[in-house]
Structure formats: structure tokens, C-alpha cells
Amino acid sequence: MAALDTEDRRVVMSKIESATAKLVYHSLALEGAATASQLQQRLDLPQLTILSILQTLSNRELVACESTDETTRYYAKRTGI
């Protein structure tokens, strides 16, 4: 998935309250899809924190994922911004 443009990112970021969730979303929006482990390495956050945030962002339809047998990659969604 391609990274989101600046205006899309800005609008979505204004809807996210948690600074840590903003960091996770911003990383996906700027750098593209990533696994939870890749996000953990990029952001130096505990994996449980990453997974909890990804679940919350997914429930809010801001993040989606694509799974294979071996990995799940998360990406910032283009929502009806």
C-alpha cells in the first residue's frame, strides 16, 4: 500500500487522541505497511502496546491488515476523509 499524502494524514491524525497511537499511525502512513514486529523496532515500543494500538486503530477503521500464513502486515487506510 502506498503511503498517504500529507493532507489525508493531517485529517486522520486530528481524529486520534493518544500520542502513542498517533506515532503508530504516522509511521504506517509515512513508511507504508509493516508487521507489528517491524513497528516495534521502528518505534521502540513494547509489542503488546503496538498490538493494542493496532486493534484500536483497526476498530476505528483507520488501519487495516493483510495476512498470509506467516505474517500480518498493517497499513494506514484511506478512509472517507
C-alpha angles and dihedrals in degrees: 000000000000120000117259120256121251098261094049089049092049093052094048093044089056088061094055116082103185115083091213092050089050089053092052093046092045091052092052093044094049103035101029131230120358141169120245088254092053090050090049090055094043095049103028092230128138113269092235089057091049092049093048092050092046089052092051093047090047091051088053089050093240095115130037133185141216118208133199127178090274109029146025117213121197126206139180110260127223101235127188090284 
